[in-house]
């Protein structure tokens, strides 16, 4: 935006912060698209993955992403800054690492639930 009045330009342009987490969001988007494609293909060939497994898969992945998001932000901060990250909000370093480890385990559990659902759908008889 190029506005004739500089005061308006400052008020409109400098009132927000853009945070770029492409390295975190892009792999999640790609994996989500591939997972959605698997659900779609299984539905089209008549071997649906059960809704119960789908809900467990979605819940575990979402909770795992929420817990590990802070880990990715902190790792990025460590590489781009000389100051150590402040983990007091997470209860200190031990609680922070425990939270991140639980998040990674939930992500792994969500992946396992998806693979089990996919295998069950492949071996079941067609309807």
Secondary structure, DSSP 4 states (H G I P E B T S, - for coil): ---SSHHHHHHHHSS------HHHHHHHHHHHHHHHHHHHHHHHTT-PPPHHHHHHHHHHHHHHHHHHHHHHHHHHHHHH-SSPP--GGGTSHHHHHHHHHHHHHHHHHHHHHHHHHHHHHHHSPP-
